[in-house]
Amino acid sequence: MDKFVIKTSRHPKQKSQPNQAKKELKQATIESLQRVVVVEDIMRLKVTLELENQNKEILLQALQELDRKIPSREVLLSTKIGHTLNHIRKHADPEVATKAKMIRNKWKQFIKEKSDKPVIEVRADAKTEKQRSSARKLLAGAVGLPENSKLVENIEREVFHQNSRLLNNSYRKTMRTMIFAAKNNEEVRTQVKDGSLSVPQFIAKYRR
């Protein structure tokens, strides 16, 4: 029977290269989409931009984050973020002013051309907002500032953002620690108010 059998040489199986780089895929989240706007983030960035004597680096970071979103006409009206950008575009630093102007023009053009496009707005519930308001009130009292202080609002919104917009244990512990430090340490109060201890530094120092 051997004469009817055609024998061929076996080809060795190709071994997978152990060091071959695998393509890394990153799953997109709904919040990463341009037309999904978390109103809390818009408000956080708005307060960051409006804070007096804000340094250039923080301003550019906030503008860069805003540039990734296109809020609806309703969000622009309710948050007044457009007014803030209009003010920032007159900033003394040309890089900051140019970036703000570019974002404002892009939003304006998009709304003019595609105002019929749907937008998803994400807002916090009333219970969450009430608890956050209480935290701001306590922090304002500890630092020695009015309850409606932009600085206090900026601090609280940044802590909330760093905790994935959740009132978790880390948020509560961080707020309590900062309140305690400001209430019992005059130097901390002074540094927070005069800006020598920036918002990111203040939070990082007492983050729990």
Protein Blocks (a to p, Z undefined) as FASTA:
>chain_A
ZZmpccddddddddddfklccdddddddfklpmklccfklmmmmmmmmmpghiafklmmm
mmmmmmmpccdfklmmmnommmmmmmmmmpfblklmmmmmmmmmmmmmmmmmmmmbccdd
ddddfklmmmmmmmmmmmmmmnopafklmklmmmmmmmmmmnoopacfklmmmmmmmmmm
mmmomklmmmmmnopacfklmmmmmgZZ
